[in-house]
Amino acid sequence: MSGEKIYEGVFAVHKPQGVSSADVVRHLQRNFNRSKLFEPWLETERARRERESQFQRRRRRQQALDVKIGHGGTLDPMATGVLVAGVGKGTKFLNSFLGCTKSYETVVLFGAETDTYDRLGKIVRRGPYEHITREAVEKALEQFRGKIMQRPPIFSALKVNGKPMYKYAREGKEIPIEIQDRPVEVTDMRMVEWYEPGTHEYQWPEVEAEGEEKEVAEKLLARDATVSVVSEAEGAASNEQPEASSTKRKSPPPAESAEEGAADDAATPAEAPTSKKQKVSAEGDEAAAEQPASPSQTNEKPAQPQPAAVKIVMTVTSGFYVRTFAHDLGKAVGSCGLMSSLIRTRQADFELEPEKVLEYQDLEAGEEVWGPKVKGFLDQWEKKRAAEESGN
């Protein structure tokens, strides 16, 4: 097998809905392990291990020989779209994809809030929504453009005292410290479709939060009443970046929880600079308060069968949570909101186009289908790297 080309590098996969990012990595690894395309890589790695010292060989005794593979930024299981994957030495470049800009397409449904800020969570409270118009949403979007401060959702993989926040939420416990807002930037945000009530199929979850779980969630949601704008100096503050997920020739990769990962990356929380706070929607808050027995107070389902929804496209920096945006947009129009769908359409130079991503279902079709595509993607990556190194 000596002399055959060893394929390594970075490419993009079209992640389907209902599959975790870790599951995608596992599925890729299983197919790559038994493929002809990666036989030279595995043979080279086997030979390298044979040259290791006796101590190193003992340490690896329990490790299976698998193709080294990882991903460069988690996508929620309910989300679809671009998931960057690295193979072999390509995994060394995955951290660089955590700090790049990303583009998303999301649908926000008004009238209810969940503990996870999306349609997979449990409803914590409801809000009036008959007053929400396309014009009101367009106006509210203005405060989310540019440099802003954003608070991560309680159901996220950010760690507090070494424990992921979603585990506190699952256990019905309050986070032991105040979660700081973090600076993020939205370079583009546009409404591309407005759904009038009764014209769409987006629905609230059917499960309601109850008991202590609901009480904790309500306390945490009550703190998220403002959005703030970041000054130029504050916007320059850097965030800690999470490590890219990588399976280093071990089998299988660790399981990923359904709540782990954000619409963006599960970044480590950083101390956020103090910034000037602005009310999300003073008019909206007043409108809600004037209603004598609003659904948000009684938690009864509103009489109107369906609220409006909106489809929004955006380009954002690392650390931005689309779920938090959906939650905050609901407040900005004097109601509640949740993320009903999410597509990552771009990450760095990888775009969600048929010729630029590996379709996940191609793995089931066999190597004769996915092999030439992956080979082509890795050849393109190699040429790109060579051009960058030569300065061309």
C-alpha positions as CSV (number, residue, x, y, z in Angstrom):
1,M,0.0,0.0,0.0
2,S,3.1,2.2,0.2
3,G,3.2,5.0,-2.2
4,E,-0.6,5.5,-2.3
5,K,-1.9,9.0,-1.5
6,I,-3.0,9.6,2.0
7,Y,-6.1,11.7,2.1
8,E,-6.5,14.2,4.9
9,G,-8.0,17.7,5.3
10,V,-11.3,19.5,6.0
11,F,-14.7,19.3,4.3
12,A,-18.3,20.0,5.0
13,V,-21.3,17.7,5.7
14,H,-24.9,18.5,5.3
15,K,-26.2,17.5,8.8
16,P,-29.8,16.4,8.8
17,Q,-32.4,17.1,11.5
18,G,-32.6,14.9,14.6
19,V,-28.9,13.8,14.4
20,S,-26.3,15.1,16.8
21,S,-23.0,16.5,15.6
22,A,-21.3,13.6,17.5
23,D,-23.5,11.1,15.7
24,V,-22.4,12.5,12.3
25,V,-18.7,12.1,13.4
26,R,-19.4,8.5,14.5
27,H,-21.1,7.7,11.2
28,L,-18.3,9.2,9.1
29,Q,-15.7,7.3,11.1
30,R,-17.5,3.9,10.7
31,N,-17.7,4.4,6.9
32,F,-14.1,5.7,6.6
33,N,-12.7,2.8,8.7
34,R,-13.8,0.2,6.2
35,S,-13.2,2.2,3.0
36,K,-10.6,1.9,0.3
37,L,-10.1,5.7,0.3
38,F,-8.7,5.7,3.8
39,E,-6.8,2.4,3.7
40,P,-3.5,4.2,3.2
41,W,-4.1,6.5,6.1
42,L,-4.9,3.5,8.4
43,E,-1.9,1.6,7.2
44,T,0.4,4.5,7.8
45,E,-1.0,5.0,11.3
46,R,-0.6,1.3,12.1
47,A,3.1,1.5,11.0
48,R,3.6,4.6,13.1
49,R,2.2,2.9,16.2
50,E,4.6,0.0,15.6
51,R,7.5,2.4,15.8
52,E,6.3,3.8,19.2
53,S,8.1,2.9,22.4
54,Q,6.9,0.0,24.5
55,F,5.4,2.4,27.0
56,Q,3.4,4.2,24.3
57,R,2.2,0.9,22.9
58,R,1.0,-0.3,26.3
59,R,-0.9,3.0,26.6
60,R,-2.6,2.4,23.3
61,R,-3.4,-1.2,23.9
62,Q,-7.1,-0.5,24.6
63,Q,-7.4,2.0,21.7
64,A,-8.9,0.8,18.4
65,L,-7.3,1.8,15.2
66,D,-9.8,4.3,13.7
67,V,-9.6,7.1,11.2
68,K,-9.0,10.3,13.2
69,I,-11.9,12.6,12.6
70,G,-13.7,15.5,14.3
71,H,-16.0,18.5,13.7
72,G,-15.4,22.2,13.9
73,G,-18.5,23.5,15.8
74,T,-21.6,21.9,17.2
75,L,-25.0,22.2,15.6
76,D,-28.1,21.5,17.7
77,P,-29.8,18.1,16.9
78,M,-32.9,20.0,15.6
79,A,-30.7,22.1,13.3
80,T,-29.7,21.2,9.8
81,G,-26.9,22.5,7.5
82,V,-23.2,22.9,7.3
83,L,-21.1,20.9,9.7
84,V,-17.4,21.2,9.1
85,A,-15.4,18.0,9.5
86,G,-11.7,17.3,9.7
87,V,-9.9,14.1,8.8
88,G,-6.3,13.1,9.9
89,K,-4.1,16.2,10.0
90,G,-7.1,18.2,9.0
91,T,-8.4,18.0,12.6
92,K,-5.6,20.4,13.6
93,F,-7.4,23.2,11.6
94,L,-10.8,22.7,13.3
95,N,-10.2,25.3,16.0
96,S,-9.9,28.0,13.4
97,F,-13.5,27.3,12.4
98,L,-14.8,28.1,15.9
99,G,-14.0,31.8,15.5
100,C,-15.2,32.3,12.0
101,T,-18.5,34.0,10.9
102,K,-21.5,31.8,10.2
103,S,-24.8,32.3,8.4
104,Y,-28.1,31.0,9.5
105,E,-31.8,30.8,8.4
106,T,-34.2,30.5,11.3
107,V,-38.0,30.7,11.9
108,V,-39.2,32.4,15.1
109,L,-42.7,31.5,16.4
110,F,-44.3,34.0,18.7
111,G,-46.6,33.6,21.8
112,A,-44.7,31.1,23.9
113,E,-41.3,30.6,25.7
114,T,-39.7,27.2,26.5
115,D,-36.9,26.3,28.8
116,T,-34.6,25.5,25.9
117,Y,-35.7,28.6,23.9
118,D,-36.7,26.3,21.0
119,R,-39.6,24.0,20.0
120,L,-37.9,20.9,21.6
121,G,-38.3,22.3,25.1
122,K,-41.1,22.6,27.6
123,I,-43.4,25.6,27.6
124,V,-42.6,27.8,30.6
125,R,-44.9,30.7,29.9
126,R,-47.0,32.4,27.2
127,G,-47.5,35.9,26.1
128,P,-50.1,38.0,24.1
129,Y,-49.4,38.0,20.4
130,E,-52.4,39.4,18.6
131,H,-50.7,42.8,18.4
132,I,-47.6,41.5,16.6
133,T,-47.2,42.8,13.0
134,R,-44.6,42.5,10.3
135,E,-43.8,46.2,10.9
136,A,-43.3,45.7,14.6
137,V,-40.9,42.8,14.0
138,E,-39.0,44.8,11.3
139,K,-38.5,47.7,13.8
140,A,-37.4,45.3,16.6
141,L,-34.7,43.7,14.4
142,E,-32.9,47.0,14.4
143,Q,-31.6,46.6,17.9
144,F,-30.1,43.1,17.1
145,R,-27.9,44.4,14.3
146,G,-24.2,45.3,14.9
147,K,-22.4,44.7,18.2
148,I,-24.6,43.6,21.0
149,M,-24.5,41.8,24.3
150,Q,-26.1,38.4,24.5
151,R,-26.8,36.0,27.3
152,P,-26.4,32.2,26.6
153,P,-29.5,30.0,27.1
154,I,-29.7,28.0,30.3
155,F,-29.9,24.9,28.1
156,S,-26.4,25.1,26.7
157,A,-23.1,23.3,27.2
158,L,-21.4,26.3,28.8
159,K,-19.8,25.2,32.0
160,V,-20.3,26.7,35.4
161,N,-18.1,25.3,38.2
162,G,-17.1,22.6,35.8
163,K,-20.7,21.5,35.1
164,P,-22.6,22.1,31.9
165,M,-25.5,24.5,32.4
166,Y,-28.0,22.2,30.8
167,K,-27.4,19.7,33.6
168,Y,-28.4,22.3,36.2
169,A,-31.5,22.9,34.1
170,R,-32.3,19.2,33.8
171,E,-32.0,18.8,37.5
172,G,-34.3,21.7,38.2
173,K,-31.5,23.7,39.9
174,E,-30.6,27.3,39.6
175,I,-27.2,28.2,38.1
176,P,-25.0,29.0,41.2
177,I,-23.6,32.2,39.6
178,E,-24.9,35.0,37.5
179,I,-24.4,34.2,33.8
180,Q,-22.7,37.1,32.2
181,D,-23.8,38.6,28.8
182,R,-21.2,38.2,26.1
183,P,-20.3,40.5,23.2
184,V,-21.3,39.2,19.8
185,E,-21.7,40.9,16.4
186,V,-24.5,40.5,13.8
187,T,-23.1,41.7,10.5
188,D,-26.3,41.0,8.6
189,M,-29.9,40.3,9.6
190,R,-32.9,40.4,7.3
191,M,-36.5,39.2,7.4
192,V,-37.1,37.1,4.3
193,E,-40.7,35.8,5.0
194,W,-43.6,36.8,7.2
195,Y,-46.2,34.2,8.1
196,E,-49.6,35.5,9.0
197,P,-51.6,33.5,11.6
198,G,-53.2,30.5,10.0
199,T,-50.9,30.4,7.0
200,H,-48.1,28.1,8.3
201,E,-47.5,24.8,10.1
202,Y,-45.1,25.9,12.9
203,Q,-46.5,25.0,16.3
204,W,-45.7,25.4,20.0
205,P,-44.5,22.3,21.9
206,E,-47.3,20.3,23.6
207,V,-45.4,19.7,26.8
208,E,-45.6,22.2,29.7
209,A,-42.9,22.6,32.3
210,E,-44.3,21.9,35.8
211,G,-43.4,22.1,39.5
212,E,-39.9,23.1,40.6
213,E,-38.6,22.7,37.0
214,K,-41.0,25.5,35.9
215,E,-40.2,27.7,38.9
216,V,-36.5,27.6,38.2
217,A,-37.0,28.2,34.5
218,E,-39.3,31.2,35.2
219,K,-36.7,32.7,37.6
220,L,-34.0,32.5,35.0
221,L,-36.2,33.7,32.2
222,A,-37.3,36.7,34.3
223,R,-33.6,37.9,34.3
224,D,-33.5,38.1,30.5
225,A,-35.4,41.4,30.2
226,T,-32.9,43.5,28.4
227,V,-30.6,43.5,25.4
228,S,-27.6,45.8,25.3
229,V,-25.5,47.4,22.6
230,V,-21.7,47.1,22.8
231,S,-19.4,50.1,22.3
232,E,-16.6,49.9,19.8
233,A,-14.1,49.3,22.5
234,E,-16.2,46.6,24.1
235,G,-16.8,45.0,20.8
236,A,-13.1,44.4,20.4
237,A,-13.1,42.2,23.5
238,S,-12.2,38.6,22.7
239,N,-14.2,35.5,23.8
240,E,-12.6,32.2,24.9
241,Q,-13.0,29.7,22.1
242,P,-14.1,26.1,22.8
243,E,-11.9,23.2,21.6
244,A,-13.0,21.6,18.4
245,S,-14.5,18.1,18.8
246,S,-12.2,15.5,17.5
247,T,-12.1,11.7,17.6
248,K,-8.4,10.8,17.9
249,R,-8.3,7.3,16.6
250,K,-10.6,6.1,19.4
251,S,-13.9,4.3,19.2
252,P,-16.5,5.6,19.5
253,P,-16.6,9.4,20.1
254,P,-18.3,10.4,23.3
255,A,-22.0,10.7,23.2
256,E,-23.4,14.2,22.8
257,S,-26.5,15.2,24.7
258,A,-29.6,16.6,22.9
259,E,-29.1,19.9,24.6
260,E,-25.4,20.1,24.1
261,G,-24.1,22.7,21.7
262,A,-25.8,25.9,20.6
263,A,-26.9,27.1,17.3
264,D,-23.4,28.2,17.2
265,D,-20.5,26.7,19.2
266,A,-20.6,25.7,22.9
267,A,-18.1,28.4,23.8
268,T,-16.6,28.8,27.2
269,P,-18.2,31.8,29.0
270,A,-16.0,34.8,29.3
271,E,-16.3,37.8,31.6
272,A,-18.3,40.3,29.7
273,P,-17.5,44.0,29.9
274,T,-20.0,46.4,31.4
275,S,-22.1,48.0,28.8
276,K,-25.0,50.5,28.6
277,K,-28.3,48.7,28.8
278,Q,-31.3,49.4,26.6
279,K,-34.8,48.3,27.2
280,V,-35.8,45.6,24.7
281,S,-39.3,47.0,24.1
282,A,-40.7,49.5,26.5
283,E,-43.9,49.9,24.4
284,G,-44.3,46.1,24.2
285,D,-43.8,45.6,27.9
286,E,-46.5,48.3,28.6
287,A,-48.9,46.7,26.2
288,A,-48.5,43.4,27.9
289,A,-48.9,45.0,31.4
290,E,-52.2,46.7,30.5
291,Q,-54.0,43.5,29.7
292,P,-55.9,42.5,32.9
293,A,-55.4,38.7,32.7
294,S,-52.9,38.0,29.9
295,P,-51.9,34.5,29.0
296,S,-48.4,35.1,30.5
297,Q,-50.0,35.6,33.9
298,T,-52.5,32.8,33.8
299,N,-50.5,30.4,31.6
300,E,-53.8,29.5,29.8
301,K,-53.6,29.0,26.0
302,P,-54.8,32.1,24.1
303,A,-58.1,31.8,22.3
304,Q,-56.4,32.6,18.9
305,P,-55.4,29.2,17.4
306,Q,-52.1,30.2,15.9
307,P,-49.6,33.1,16.2
308,A,-47.6,34.7,13.5
309,A,-44.1,33.5,12.6
310,V,-41.1,35.0,10.8
311,K,-38.2,33.6,8.8
312,I,-34.9,35.5,9.3
313,V,-31.5,35.2,7.7
314,M,-28.4,36.4,9.5
315,T,-24.6,36.4,9.5
316,V,-23.0,36.4,13.0
317,T,-19.8,36.0,14.8
318,S,-18.7,33.1,17.0
319,G,-20.6,32.7,20.3
320,F,-23.9,33.9,18.9
321,Y,-26.9,31.8,20.0
322,V,-29.8,31.8,17.5
323,R,-32.1,30.3,20.3
324,T,-31.3,33.3,22.5
325,F,-32.1,35.7,19.6
326,A,-35.5,34.0,19.1
327,H,-36.2,34.3,22.8
328,D,-35.1,38.0,22.9
329,L,-37.0,38.9,19.7
330,G,-40.2,37.7,21.4
331,K,-39.6,40.1,24.3
332,A,-38.7,42.9,21.9
333,V,-42.2,42.8,20.4
334,G,-44.0,42.5,23.8
335,S,-44.6,38.8,23.7
336,C,-42.7,35.5,23.9
337,G,-40.7,33.7,21.1
338,L,-39.0,30.4,20.4
339,M,-36.8,29.0,17.7
340,S,-38.9,26.7,15.5
341,S,-36.3,25.8,12.9
342,L,-32.7,26.4,12.1
343,I,-30.4,25.9,9.1
344,R,-26.7,26.8,9.1
345,T,-26.2,27.9,5.5
346,R,-22.5,28.8,5.8
347,Q,-19.5,28.4,8.0
348,A,-16.3,30.2,6.9
349,D,-16.0,29.3,3.1
350,F,-18.2,26.3,3.3
351,E,-21.7,26.9,1.9
352,L,-24.8,24.8,1.9
353,E,-24.7,24.0,-1.9
354,P,-24.9,20.5,-3.4
355,E,-21.5,20.7,-5.0
356,K,-19.8,22.0,-1.8
357,V,-21.1,19.6,0.9
358,L,-21.3,15.9,1.4
359,E,-25.0,14.9,1.8
360,Y,-25.4,12.7,4.9
361,Q,-27.5,10.2,3.1
362,D,-24.7,9.5,0.7
363,L,-23.0,7.5,3.4
364,E,-25.8,5.0,3.2
365,A,-25.5,4.7,-0.6
366,G,-22.0,3.3,-0.2
367,E,-18.4,4.4,-0.9
368,E,-19.0,4.3,-4.7
369,V,-21.2,7.4,-4.1
370,W,-19.5,9.2,-1.2
371,G,-15.9,8.2,-2.0
372,P,-15.4,10.4,-5.1
373,K,-17.1,13.3,-3.4
374,V,-14.9,13.2,-0.3
375,K,-11.8,12.7,-2.4
376,G,-12.7,15.7,-4.4
377,F,-13.3,17.9,-1.3
378,L,-10.0,16.8,0.3
379,D,-8.1,17.5,-3.0
380,Q,-9.7,21.0,-3.0
381,W,-8.6,21.6,0.6
382,E,-5.1,20.5,-0.2
383,K,-4.8,22.9,-3.2
384,K,-6.2,25.7,-1.1
385,R,-3.7,25.1,1.7
386,A,-0.8,24.9,-0.8
387,A,-1.9,28.2,-2.4
388,E,-2.1,29.9,1.0
389,E,1.3,28.7,2.1
390,S,2.9,29.9,-1.2
391,G,1.2,33.3,-0.8
392,N,-0.8,33.0,-4.0
